[in-house]
Amino acid sequence: MMSSTRWRVPFPVPRSLLPLLTVLVPALLSAQDPLSRAFDLERRGSFAQAAEIYRGVLQKEPGEVTALLGLERSLTPINRLPELLPVVRAAIVANPSAAPVYSIGLRAYAAANLLDSLPHLVDLWARAAPGDESPFREWAASALQRRDRPMARRAYQMGRERLGKPDALAAELAQLATAEEDWPAAAHEWVGAVRQLQGYRSSATTALAMAPAAARPVILASLAMEGGPDAARIGVDLRARWGDPVGAFETLLGILPKPLPQQLDVLQAFLELTRLQSSPTYLLAQARTLEALADRWTNPPQRARFRLDAARAYATAGQPDPARRVLGQIAADPASGPAVAAGATTTLIELLVGDGKADEAAGQLEKYRSTVAVDDYLRLRRAVALRWAQSGAVARAEQMLQSDSTIEALAVRGRIRLYAGDLKGASDCWREAGPFAGTREEATDRSIWLALLQPIQPDTLVSFGLALQLLDRGDTLKAAQSFERIAAGLPPTGGGADLHLLAGRLQAAAGQVAEAERLFRTAVVKEMPGTAAAALLELGRLQLATERRAEATRTLEEMILDYPTSALVPQARRLLDQSRNAVPRI
Amino acid sequence: MTLGASGAGVLRGAWPAWLGLVDRTASPWLLLPMDDGQSDHLKAYGVTFRVLQRGGRAEWFLNHRGGSFLVPGDQATIRDAALAGVSSEPVSEGLLIDLRAQLKQGNTDAVPLEKPPKVAVYAPPNASPWDDAVTMVLNYAGIEFDKVWDAEVGSQGLKKYDWLHLHHEDFTGQYSKFFLNYSGAPWLAEMVKQNQRVAKALGYPNVPAEKKAVANEIRAFVERGGFLFAMCTATETLDLALAATGVDIAAAYADGTPIDPEAARKLDWSHALAFRDAQLELSPNVPAFSDIDGHQVNSLDRRQPLGAFKLFNFSATIDPVPTMLVQNHRDVIPDFYGLTTSFNKRTLKSSVTILADEPGAPWAKYIHGELGQGTWTFYGGHDPEDPQHQIGDPPTDLSLHPHSPGYRLILNNVLFPAAKKRELKT
């Protein structure tokens, strides 16, 4: 780099001068200082020539560190590093206070496999630089390069003794212990490292978090024995990562630092950990952390925003009571801005719908209509309507959607028709709504129901609607029994087989293995090959899940052989492979 | 007609639905194509193997549609192929005559397969089924095998087997030099304990001595007429152990004494199966055994990148054995690492047949040779569908790789011992 800028001509060169330059430039290059010339040669890959120039410089000035480093760089790629040894010895004599000389020496002696000489060299370096950890760190690094962990540990421990500091080189020893899966030692050293430098906390948590499940209690116990806020913080972070974010949060509240800004920093860092997963436990921990932040935050709009996020997290975690409590705090806070108020209203109405309080939700929605965005308003109206229909108030639900001409409303209307037992009306609405109304999951759900309705002859089956209402209200067992009763009244090819399959799936989901098996077998009707194949696959899956491999094998073989063109055959083959341990069961 | 083709599955009279897939009256034979028309290449070997197990006869059509198999068109075979998802095509007697005429032209041949080989896999009793490519593919294809280890090998237990597979065993007795990177790991401690226990029980002073004895038993198995197939580090260390009779090539942590500094000079390569004049790695701190392996995966400064290897083409009539071993629907296959990934050509004996190599590289991937009445095949690398295989990686699910050309090479080795002896000309 240096030479290329040095020889760039800073002005346009007349063409007539070019021949002259071709003669002059090499001459100028040869006049360049030797270190630059050697560096140029290195860049071109002429390592042997570069090494000769560096060696020449060092003959004149044995302690010249730049030349020594250059010589090391040049000899390494041509596998001639041991040639560095006499040069290093001369450099140490000439420049005994230069740390890089010792560092290069360590690498050269290690490369030459003269390991016995390393302690003496480290000793010389340590005397030249008292209080410096580098000699021991470099010694250990050269040992680790040879994968000699015992020697590396010896180097670190010797450094610790010589420096007289019990926490010296703690991060290095911690990494060594982590690599060796010596978890108590790793926990001890990481705490030491964090005490020295808070920046190590993230490395400590990341390294210890990799421990297998069996080692986790050992690590937490080791951290508890260490004591102090640093060990406690590492323990909290680890518990949050290992699936106990709520317990970790409770511990964290007890060890928060006194100054408020630091409290906020700690809580915000913990909040990020709770966002690693979206399970109810993590959402609950997230909600509680957000609440804790809101309680400590002095800026009113941000405080209200934290509370709104906390309420939403509580609601998503299935905790409506604390969600309502926090929403109440937002309402009572005069400093909450209009956006937060609208968000709070939306969350509150969602909570009410989730609780089945559709009337109250409808009242709130109309009361705060002016504060809620139009899209949210329409979405909430559809949610309220659906809830009414689920509880049997079909006419009221349909009336609520009268003014909504969106395709989402059409899709909801189809569901409401189905609750009323109007199978044809439901199918018509869903076909009209098409595949893009609502979320992808909702569209898939509609397709499944449409396929189920297709073979059923009657246009209206009130009992079907009532069974679906039960199902959507969460009463799976009763819904399964109702669908089975309907199936019994229908011809197998006219929806009977499909409804038996549905009832079987519901029973299986509810853990009723025997009932599910009976229903799956009933659904195997030769004249309905698609349904029969699906029922046999479900039966085989259930048998495999209950460790009845021989039965599962027979069922799946029957499915593959009797329905070879079914689209489900690849799934059956895979299960069959799993049942005979031919592929891993993941 | 191929299984799973549209229109298949139509019920025909009283036949079960799956028999309706082929025209029973006109198809005494089935062809299992092994080109891109095959829906599960690996399981096709299993279907053929089970035909032989049932006492049936099969034929291997070398270089015809990727090395296809002709099997009887009986109910059991049709059922088996349908369950396995293996594509099959009905072959009438007339069509078979045409096929045979085709096979007489070009570089093709038909090899009769008669007796299913009795298969043994050399593995410690507690080995995970997912840790060995051969065990995995045998399980997937549904080919029966027994597991044997040092006690069985030592008591001449190999005599009842036709085919023996070795995988990543270290026959130098140095625990694959895992001490360097995994010291303290519980699985390594268990491996050491188990090996020491067995060595002691068999009356050997240490593990390296016991493994050398096992290596010599394996050599004798081949000499007597056995078929040996080895992968990964078993290839390199088997030959090192054979060449090191009376020479200490094990580090002090394995046998209590350091490696003989003159070991490389003292090795007797005439005992080895495949290699000669290799340079032994004398340092216990370098995770490599010798310069036999071209890739040196665990040596940071020597490690070579992965490329792709190319299968050689042999004459089906003059060299049926190498031809069987390279049957595939792909002739260029992505390479994959193992503790021993490849074999430096410089270290190969002149009698060795190279079956696959990386064009332009100094190493071979897949080699074959003979010893006494038997043959051996070495295949470098650990898992053809997990190129960077690391300890602790999740197991390979072969149902996601039913067409794996790398795994096909393993199964070629399992089936070729079934070929009628007179056909083995090389």
Interface residues (C-beta under 8 A of the other chain):
Chain A: R146 R147 D148 R149 E180 E181 D182 E557 I560 L561 D562 Y563 P564 T565 V569 P570 R573 R574 L576 D577 R580 N581 A582 V583 P584 I586
Chain B: L3 G4 S6 A8 G9 P16 A17 W18 L21 R79 A82 L83 A84 G85 P129 W130 N139 Y140 G142 L180 N181 S183 G184 A185 N285 P287 P394 P395 D397 L398 S399
